Amino acid sequence: MGLPAAKDISFDIDKYINRFVPPSQLHRLPKPISRFLGYRESAVGDVGSVLVWFWAFVGAFIGVIVVAQVYMVDAIQKYSPPVLFASFGATAILDYQTIKSPLAQPRNALIGHGLSAVVGVGITKLFMLSDNFHDIRWLAGALACGLSSSIMGATNTIHPPGGATALIAAIDPVASAMGWMFVPIVLLGAVLMLLVALIVNNIQRQFPMFWWTPLQVGRQIDHEAKQSEDVEKQAEDPDVQKLERTFSKVYGFNTEQCVIITADDILLPENFSLGPEEKGIAQIFRSRLRNHLVRRNLAAPSFDSDSTWGTD
């Protein structure tokens, strides 16, 4: 038996760790607290682009100011950090503008920055062992950026500004001189921006969409959740075939022309794939639909041959 082709190899770390993650307990907190941690009894609708632009400005403005002011405290300044790290500019766009993106959620922002900072410092220290480090600093930056990208992908913590964080650790002499203190100081900045996001984004919008994952965790994991770990995999079973036949019957067009999201499955046309962010958004919709059914004590629709799903 030969080795599998690289395109057929896939790894999802959440498959192994989600069962150990406790379910959200935000609903048990007092409403004024749970609200600013992103919990709603029903999802918040869109607020219009003008308000999004306004709150994105307010959030980015306040967030950057807060980080800069904290970095000026004497206890931080003794490590000689810059007033700000440029990667926080990109984080501000995600944290306050595109707040529904999976790449902007707390897990991605905090762990993505943290892992990238560790990679950046580690690679830089290895290259510093060379006598001509200053001549090959650019190579350390390229390696740090590439490696941080792969590690964020492997841990489902992709946060694009993390690539800049790794790059800064290698190519910025001020950051390099900080050594391992670069890591906690970057994490502190990411936490401060998140705290501002929790306040500003929850005034009229909702943030975060999830803290860890939109998928089932802990004891909630069952055979239905396992079937949906990879949204690109089509289930060739009678239930899925019934769903597809019913959808075609009710709506009058072939399922190869659409993406179907139910509380239990995400069905894609053959040879149609989703990117990481698109996959995360689809999973968010599925999770919200499942939670909606639970709140209203409704069962998922049954898709038998006589179903009239979607016609009421």
C-alpha positions, -999 to 999 in steps of 0.1 A, spaced: 0 0 0 15 33 -11 15 65 9 -16 88 6 -13 118 -16 -6 151 2 -40 165 -10 -58 137 8 -41 143 42 -60 165 66 -57 173 103 -81 192 126 -68 197 161 -103 205 174 -113 169 167 -91 159 196 -94 188 221 -131 200 217 -144 172 238 -123 185 267 -135 221 263 -164 229 287 -196 243 272 -203 280 275 -217 291 308 -223 327 298 -261 323 300 -257 318 338 -242 352 343 -262 383 351 -274 399 318 -253 431 321 -222 410 323 -231 383 298 -242 409 273 -207 424 271 -192 389 268 -212 384 236 -242 363 249 -277 370 235 -309 350 239 -314 357 202 -288 368 177 -284 405 170 -293 416 134 -272 438 111 -270 475 122 -262 490 88 -229 499 73 -228 535 86 -230 523 122 -204 496 115 -180 523 102 -187 545 132 -182 518 158 -151 505 139 -136 540 142 -145 544 179 -131 509 187 -99 513 168 -93 548 182 -99 538 218 -82 504 215 -49 518 201 -49 546 227 -55 521 256 -26 499 245 -3 529 240 -11 543 274 -5 510 292 28 505 273 39 538 287 36 526 323 70 525 341 66 487 348 64 481 311 88 508 299 117 492 318 117 465 290 120 493 264 91 483 241 80 506 213 49 528 220 29 504 198 35 473 176 24 478 140 5 444 140 -21 459 163 -32 481 135 -43 450 116 -59 436 147 -79 467 152 -95 462 118 -105 427 127 -115 434 163 -137 464 155 -147 463 118 -150 426 107 -162 413 140 -182 384 126 -151 369 109 -138 337 125 -103 353 123 -114 381 147 -127 359 175 -109 358 209 -92 324 204 -77 335 172 -67 370 183 -50 359 216 -35 325 207 -26 337 172 -6 366 185 9 346 213 21 317 192 34 340 165 53 360 192 69 328 205 79 317 170 93 351 162 114 354 193 126 317 191 137 320 154 154 353 161 174 340 190 186 310 169 197 334 141 214 356 167 239 328 172 254 337 139 281 363 137 265 380 107 230 381 122 224 417 110 230 406 74 206 377 75 179 393 98 156 394 67 159 356 65 149 352 101 118 374 94 108 353 64 112 321 83 93 334 114 64 347 93 61 314 74 64 292 104 39 312 124 14 309 96 16 272 95 14 269 133 -17 291 135 -33 270 107 -25 237 126 -40 250 158 -71 267 142 -60 301 155 -54 319 123 -51 357 130 -34 375 100 -18 402 123 0 373 140 22 371 109 32 407 114 39 400 150 64 372 141 80 394 115 84 423 139 101 401 165 128 392 139 134 424 119 127 452 144 159 458 165 138 472 194 116 441 195 146 418 192 163 435 221 133 427 243 140 390 241 113 367 256 96 397 272 83 405 237 58 376 242 39 387 273 39 424 262 23 415 229 -2 393 247 -10 422 270 -17 444 240 -39 418 224 -59 413 257 -64 451 260 -77 454 225 -101 425 231 -114 441 263 -121 473 244 -138 452 217 -161 435 242 -173 470 254 -176 489 221 -188 461 199 -216 450 223 -232 484 225 -252 479 193 -237 448 178 -226 414 191 -191 402 198 -177 376 199 -196 352 178 -179 324 198 -150 322 223 -135 289 213 -154 274 184 -190 274 169 -189 236 170 -201 213 198 -177 209 227 -175 188 258 -203 164 264 -223 180 237 -202 162 211 -222 134 195 -222 115 162 -240 143 145 -213 168 155 -186 145 143 -202 142 109 -200 180 105 -163 185 115 -153 188 79 -180 208 61 -165 199 27 -173 162 32 -205 151 16 -224 123 34 -237 98 10 -264 83 32 -302 81 27 -310 110 51 -288 134 31 -303 121 -2 -338 127 12 -329 163 22 -315 170 -13 -346 155 -29 -369 175 -7 -350 207 -12 -353 203 -50 -390 195 -47 -398 225 -25 -376 252 -41 -376 239 -76 -339 238 -84 -311 214 -82 -290 211 -50 -259 214 -71 -268 251 -74 -267 259 -37 -252 255 -3 -276 240 23 -271 248 60 -293 229 85 -289 225 123 -270 193 118 -253 195 84 -237 217 58 -241 203 23 -220 215 -5 -223 209 -43 -199 182 -56 -163 195 -62 -172 228 -44 -150 237 -14 -148 264 12 -118 283 25 -109 284 62 -128 317 69 -158 306 47 -159 273 66 -159 291 99 -188 314 88 -208 284 77 -202 267 110 -214 299 128 -246 299 109 -252 262 117 -245 267 154 -268 297 156 -296 277 139 -291 248 163 -292 272 193 -323 289 179 -341 255 177 -330 247 213 -342 280 227 -376 275 210 -378 239 220 -381 229 183 -369 197 167 -348 198 136 -370 194 105 -376 159 92 -368 155 55 -389 126 44 -403 123 9 -435 142 18 -418 170 37 -429 206 30 -398 221 47 -396 258 42 -431 264 30 -447 276 62 
